[in-house]
Structures are given as C-alpha cells and as structure tokens.
C-alpha cells in the first residue's frame, strides 16, 4: 500500500488548437490507507485528476508519486492501481467468475488455482458467491456494482480509484452500497481516491474531502471542518444540503442591511470593518422561526421530510430555506419572523468570495473565552 503525492499537477487539452486547462497547479497529498473524496460540479477537473493518477491521461506539468516512487510517466498497467467506473465496464460475454479473474490472468503470474482461490474469497467477501456462474445481463445494478468492486479488490492493488461508482444506482441501493464501500475500505485499509459530484456522498464517506472548481483545488480537509469553516463562498454554497442561504448586504458601522427590510446588528464588526458590502450566509438549520421580530419573510412552500420540514421563504425576491421542526407547518403566503445566532453567521468578501467569518471562528473564539475564564 502507498500514499499518493500530487505536486503542481496541470492538465491541458488542446481541443482544436484551443487550450483547455482541465486541472491547474494541483497540490494534494493522500495518506496511506486514507479514503479521500474528490468532489465538485461537472467539469471541475475531478475525473481528469483521477485519470491522471491512474495513468489514463498524460500529465502536462507536475508529478505524481505513490509512496517514494515517481509514477508520472508510467503506463496505467505499471502503477498497481485498480479502478471502478460509473458504468461497471464488465465483460458481457463472461461469467462473474471470469470477470473477476480475467485481470489477474493478464497482469500476474499467479497459477490458475491461486486465481480461483482469490476469486472465491473475494466473492465471499462481497456476498456474490451464488452469482459466480451468471453473466452481467442476469444481474441487477447493485450486483453488477459488487462485481466491478470485486474485480478491483481481487487484484490487491496499492491504490483504489473510483469514478462515481454509485451514480447509476437507485437512492436506497446507493445508500446501502455507500455504507458497504466504507466498511470494505476500512477492512482492506487501501488508499482510496473516490470521485463524486454528490456533496452528500462526499460528506458521508470521506476521511477528508477535496473540493474542486474550474480545475482548481478550493479546499481540502475533514468533512465537518470544510462544512463549518469553508475557505470561500463557493465551498460554503456547494457543501451542504439544502444549500446555505446567501445574499448581499451593505455595511453601516456594525449593522448589516440586506434585501427588503432585513437588518442585523453585529456585536463584533471587525470581520466587515471597512467593507461597503459583504455576502451573508446562514445555514438552513441555523434559522429559527419566532413569534415576532423585525426580519420577516413570506412562506412559499413547506416540504415535510418526516423528522423535519424544509420551509422555503421569500425575502424580497431572495429565497431563504429553513430546517424547522416537523410540528411547524406555516401556510404558503403566511408572513413569518425569523432569526439566527451571530455565532452561526457566515460572511464573505463580495469581491473575491473569501471567507471573512465562519461558524468555526465563532466556536473557536467561544472556547478560547471559556478556557481563559476557567484559569
């Protein structure tokens, strides 16, 4: 097994003589045995990065190392990696048994008996032993995905690379396979890079997540840290479901003036000192509906989710979303008052989107005060 070091990786495609920069100056370290998730919108460069790591794409600039070995110029067959693809890529004319063992026949010197033993043990691990003599067309989507995973596992690679392997599954099966994948990776302890556009999947699965946009790495860290302490507005908006509420506010001293009649008094104006405008962010779970207050919005839709409701509101043509208790069911068209704690407020630079204040900053400050008071 090995960690992965990506240094100054740039990938440029020359499409009809017009250069397209798919990945730009990417620096990223993946620890040995870590489950790292690359996440971002379509076209952000995450799959291109994975293909460069796999050796399926040439690197324009930069280097890739597995442990102490530079693999930048090695072919995919020389990198000791196994990939799992979105479309499973199973051989339709082969049985499950032959699909699992075919790669070993091509890439190893194992005997037929040794290959058969690996296939049997892998099938047992994944619960697909009864399917070994079936062909892919006889399998469900979830079964095909297990076979695709088994084909990667049976090779016992140093690195697993997974490109949106669950996106073709229905919601329930996707959730089940997500759990199975995490358990499997923990049992095998193999360095894994997993690509997805689904931020919920990224938050649930990754030891760390790396958020990309426009070919540039925006932030990397543990899911909770990225969620609570985004480095910029893009990360804050991309990570979280429902998405963070965002709007522009003018700054007058320590007071924020937002859409319509929205006002908010800051106890600490330092983050916005000297700013004429800022972008304000509040997570849906941090908005509370109250009996009365100066900040009011009009309810447009309430979505019951069972254990909670999503309340969508109009604030002077800006939509706000609040997670509220399931007992609360305001009517469409009803005007409601809302509030939130200053500690949960996010503020971003209106020019470049950089974070000026995050929830983590407030929590860290509060802990520092508590620590100082206890001395």
N, C-alpha and C positions, 0 to 999 in steps of 0.2 A: 504493500500500500504506500501511497505517497501523497504529499500535499501538492498544491498547484500554485505556481507563481507566475502571474501575468504582468509583464513590465512594458509600459509605454506602447501597448498594442494599438495599432492603427490598421484598419482595413478599408481600402479604397477600390471601388468598382469603376472600371472605365466603360460606361454604358454609352455606346455611340459617340465616343470621343468626349463625353461629358463626365467628369469625375464625380462620383457619388461616394461621399465619406460615410460608410456604414458604422464604423467604430472609430473613435478618436482618442488617442492618448490614454488608454485604459490601464490603470494600475490596480491589481486585485490579487489578494492572497487567499487561498483556501487551505485551511488546516487539514492535516492528515486525519481522516475519519469524519470530517465535518460534512453536514448537509447544508449546502449554500443554494439559495434560490435567486436566480436572476429574474427580475420582474420589471415590467414596463409595458407601455402601449405597443400596438402593432407598428413595426418599422423602427423601433428604438435601438436595435442592434443586438438584442439579447441572443437570438438564434444564430446570428453571424458570429458572435463571440464564442458560442458553444461549438460551432462548426470549425472555427479556428483552433480551439483547444483539441478537438477530435482529429484534426489533420485533414478535414474535408475541404478546407479553404486555405489558400496560401496567405501568409501574413505580409502585409505591405511594409510595415515597420514594427519594431519591438521584438519581444522574445517571450517564449513560454517554456517553463521548466516544470517537470514532475520530480519533486524531491530535488536532488542535486543534478539531475540530467536535463540538459537543454534539448527539447524535442521540437523546436521551432521549425526545423527543416526536415523532420522525419515524416514519412508517409503514415497514414492512419493505421495501417497494418503493423507498424513498428512502435506504436505508442502504448500498447497494453491498456486500451480503453474499450468499454462496451457501451453502445448507445441504444436507447429505447426511443422510438419515434412515435409521433402522433398517430400515424396510420398503421402501426404494428409491424408492417413490412414482413409478413410471414410468407413463406413459400406455399402457394395454394395447392400444389400437387404433392406435397409431402405431408406425412402424418405429423402429429405433435412431437412424437419421439424423434423423428428425423429432423424436424425443425430445430429442436433443442440441441441435437448432436452435430448438426452439419458444420457449424463454425469450428468446432473442435477438430473435426477431420481435416479441415483446410489449414488450420493455423497451429496445430500442435503435433507432437509425435506420440501422443497417447495411443495405447492399444485399443482395439475395439471393446475389450472387456472393461478397461478403465473408463472409456467414454460412456459405456452403458451404465456403469455404476454412478457416474456423475449425473447423468440424465435422470436416473431413478431417484437419487437423493434430492435433486432439485425439484423434481415433480412432486415428491412427497412434501417438501418444504412449502410449496405453493398450493398444495391441495388439488393438483391436477392429474394425479396418477390414473384415475379412471378414463382420462381423455387421451392417453398416450397414443392410442391407435386411431384416433379421429383426425380428420383433416380440418383446416381452418374454417371452411364453409359450414361445418357442422357445429361450430362453437358460437356462443354468444359474445357480445363485445367484451364483457368482463373476463370471460375465459380466454379470448384472444389476447387481451392485455396481459394476463398472467403468463401466457406462453411467451409473449415478447419479453417480459421481465425475466422469465426463466432462461431464455436464450442468452441474455446478458449475464445472469448470475452464474450459469454453468461454466463460463469461461474464467471465473475467478480473477477479474481484472484488478488493476491498481486503482482505476477511476471509473465511476459510473457517470454517464452523461445522458440526461433525459430531456427531450424536447417536447413539452406539452403532452405527456403520455396519457393524460386522463381526459383530454378535451372532447373526445368522441363518445364519452360515456354519459348516461343519464345522471341526474343530480344525486339520487340515492346511492347508486353504484359508485359514483365518483367520490362521494364522501367515505364510503366503505374502503375503497381502494387507496384513498389518501392515508387512512389510518394504517392499512396493511403495509403501504410503502414505507412509512415512518418506522414501523416495528421491524420490518425487514432490514432497512438500512442500519438501524441500531444493532441488530443481531449480527450483521455482516461486518459492520464497522468499516465500510469502504467509503473513501472520499467521493462525494456525490455533488454534481452541479445540475440543478433542476431548473428548466426554463418554463415560465408561465406568464400569461398576461393577466391572470386572475389574482388580484391582490389578496383576496380572502384565502385562497390556496397558499399563497406565499406566506402570509401571517401564520397560518396553522402549521405549516410543515417545516420551515427553515430554522436551523440553528441561528443563521444570520440571513438577512435578505439584502440584495444589492439592487437598488432602483436605478434604472437607466432611462434616458430620454434623449432623442436625437443623436444617438450614438455616443453619448457622454454619460459616464457614471455620476449620478447625482448624490447618492448616499449609500453607505453600507453599515450594517450593524444588526444587533438583535431586533426581532420584530417589534417588541414593546418599546424599545428605545427609539426606533425610527418613527413609530406611531406617535409617541408622546413628544419627541424632540426632533421634528423634521428640519432639515437644513434649509429648506426653501418652500415656497408656496406650491410648486409642482408636486413635491413629495407629500406635503400635507393633503393636497387635493386628491392625489392618486391612491394613497394608502388610507383605508377606512371605508366602511360600508354601513349605512349610507355615507356619502362623501361629506367632508367638512363644509359648513356654511361659510361663504366668503363674500365680502362686499367692501367697497371703498368708503373710507371715512375721512373727513377733514379734521385737522387737529387745531384746537384753540386752547393753548395752555395745557391743562390736564384733562380736557374734555374732548371726547370723540363725537362727531356729528355724522351720522350715516344716512341711509336712504329715508325719505319721508321725515318723520319726526324723531327718528332714532337718536338718542344721546346716551353717552356712557361716561361716567366720571372715574378717572383713573386715580388711584391712591399714589401710584408711582409713575410719574410721567417720563422718567429717564429714557425708556426704550424709544419714545417718539419725540424726544426733545429735538427741536429744530426741523421737524418734518411738517410739511404743509398738508400732506395726505399720507395715509397708510392703508394697507389692506388688512381687514379684520377677519379673523377666523374663529369659529366656535363649533366644536363637535356636537352632533345631534344629541348625544347622551348628556351633554352638559347644559342643555337648555331646559328650563323649568317653566311650566305654565303656572301663573299665580292669579290670585283673586283680583288684584289691582296693581297698576304700575304705569309708568309713563311710556314705556316701549310696548307698542301694540301691533298686532298683525292680524290678517284675516285668513281664517282656515279655508283651504281649498279642498283637500282630501285627507281622510284618515284611513290608513291601511291597518287592519287588525292582523297581528302576526302571532297571536296565541299568547305568548308570555309578555308581549309588549305591543304597543301601537306606534306606527310611524305617522306623525302629524305634519302635513305639508301646509305651509302658510305663505301668504303674500305680504311682503314688506315693501310697499312702494315699487312694485314690479320686480322685486328680488325675491326668489323663493328661499324660504327657510325650512329646514327639516328638524323635527324634534323627536327623540325617542321618549315616549311617555308611558305611564302605567296602563295596563290593559283596561282598568276600570274607567279611565278617562276617554270619553268619546264626544269631543266637541263637534257641533254640526257644521257642515260646509256653509260658508258665508258668515259664520259667527266671528266676531272680533274678540281676540283673547290677548291678555297681557303676558309677557314673558320676561325672564331674567336669566342671568348666569353669573357665576362667581368670577371675580377678576383672575383668580388663580388658574382658571380654565381657558383664559383668553389667549389667542394666538395673534401676533402682529407681524406683518411682513412689509418689507420695503417696497413701495409702489413702483419703483424704477426697475429693480432687478429681481424682485421676488425673494431676496434673502430674508431669513427669519430674524426678527428683532426681539421677539419674546415668544417662548413656548411654554407649554404646561410643565415641562420638566424644570425649566428655570424657576418657576414659582414654587414647585415642590422642593427643589434643592434649597432655595432660599429659606423656606419654612423650616426645613430640617436643620439648617445652619443656625437659625434663631433659637430653635428648641435646644440644640446642643449647647449653645452659648449660655442660655438661661439656666441650664442644669449644672453649670460649672460653679 
